Amino acid sequence: MIRFRAARREDVAAAIALLSDDRLGATRETPDDLTPYLAAFDQMALEPDNTLYVGEADGAVVACYQLTFITGVTLGASRRAQIEGVRVAVACRGRGYGQALLTDAETRAKDAGCTLLQLTMNTSRTASARFYKAAGFQASHTGFKKPL
């Protein structure tokens, strides 16, 4: 069984280890130097609508996601939730933890008054795309990113 909760500062290392444990993450994350991640976590703590969550099973952090609530004037002034940094430990996949993670995020989003749960993912993550589609997400938009 997995249980999700808001991350604590001491969970940052485990979350970054999860995020760096794949082909893409290994090129983007630097788990050997937690300084920037701890600074980001501290900044997030000052932002009430931006939270890192971790999933625990058998006393270990085995999943994580970040959830940010965004109030906007589009879509009838709807409030939406952006989910990012979604990871389940490789050894724990196939146990339903990914679906439990999405259910947890959706519940938190609904409780915050959101009417839409959105995410972006790297297009090379084809297995993730299948998972999200099976979970009810629709590939409805094309996204762009520009490094600053």
TABEL-V68729 format. One record per residue. N is the residue number from 1. RES is the residue in one small letter. SS is DSSP state (a for helix, b for strand, c for the rest). OMEGA is omega as a letter, one per 30 degrees, with the letter a starting at -180 (none if undefined). Layout:
BEGIN
<<N/RES/SS/OMEGA> <N/RES/SS/OMEGA>>
END
This chain:
BEGIN
<<1/m/c/l> <2/i/c/l> <3/r/b/a> <4/f/b/l> <5/r/b/l> <6/a/b/a> <7/a/c/l> <8/r/c/a> <9/r/a/a> <10/e/a/l> <11/d/a/a> <12/v/a/a> <13/a/a/l> <14/a/a/l> <15/a/a/a> <16/i/a/l> <17/a/a/l> <18/l/a/a> <19/l/a/a> <20/s/a/a> <21/d/c/l> <22/d/c/a> <23/r/c/a> <24/l/c/a> <25/g/a/l> <26/a/a/l> <27/t/a/a> <28/r/a/a> <29/e/c/l> <30/t/c/a> <31/p/c/l> <32/d/c/l> <33/d/c/a> <34/l/c/a> <35/t/a/a> <36/p/a/a> <37/y/a/l> <38/l/a/l> <39/a/a/l> <40/a/a/l> <41/f/a/l> <42/d/a/l> <43/q/a/l> <44/m/a/l> <45/a/a/l> <46/l/c/a> <47/e/c/a> <48/p/c/a> <49/d/c/a> <50/n/b/a> <51/t/b/l> <52/l/b/l> <53/y/b/l> <54/v/b/l> <55/g/b/l> <56/e/b/l> <57/a/b/a> <58/d/c/l> <59/g/c/a> <60/a/b/l> <61/v/b/a> <62/v/b/l> <63/a/b/l> <64/c/b/l> <65/y/b/l> <66/q/b/a> <67/l/b/a> <68/t/b/l> <69/f/b/a> <70/i/b/l> <71/t/b/a> <72/g/c/l> <73/v/c/l> <74/t/a/a> <75/l/a/l> <76/g/a/a> <77/a/a/a> <78/s/c/l> <79/r/b/a> <80/r/b/l> <81/a/b/l> <82/q/b/l> <83/i/b/a> <84/e/b/l> <85/g/b/a> <86/v/b/l> <87/r/b/l> <88/v/b/l> <89/a/c/a> <90/v/a/a> <91/a/a/a> <92/c/a/a> <93/r/c/a> <94/g/c/a> <95/r/c/a> <96/g/c/a> <97/y/a/l> <98/g/a/l> <99/q/a/l> <100/a/a/l> <101/l/a/a> <102/l/a/l> <103/t/a/l> <104/d/a/a> <105/a/a/a> <106/e/a/l> <107/t/a/l> <108/r/a/l> <109/a/a/l> <110/k/a/l> <111/d/a/l> <112/a/c/l> <113/g/c/l> <114/c/c/l> <115/t/c/a> <116/l/b/l> <117/l/b/a> <118/q/b/l> <119/l/b/l> <120/t/c/l> <121/m/c/l> <122/n/c/a> <123/t/c/l> <124/s/c/a> <125/r/c/a> <126/t/a/l> <127/a/a/l> <128/s/a/l> <129/a/a/l> <130/r/a/l> <131/f/a/a> <132/y/a/l> <133/k/a/l> <134/a/a/l> <135/a/c/l> <136/g/c/l> <137/f/c/l> <138/q/c/l> <139/a/c/a> <140/s/c/a> <141/h/c/l> <142/t/c/a> <143/g/c/l> <144/f/c/l> <145/k/c/l> <146/k/c/l> <147/p/c/l> <148/l/c/none>>
END
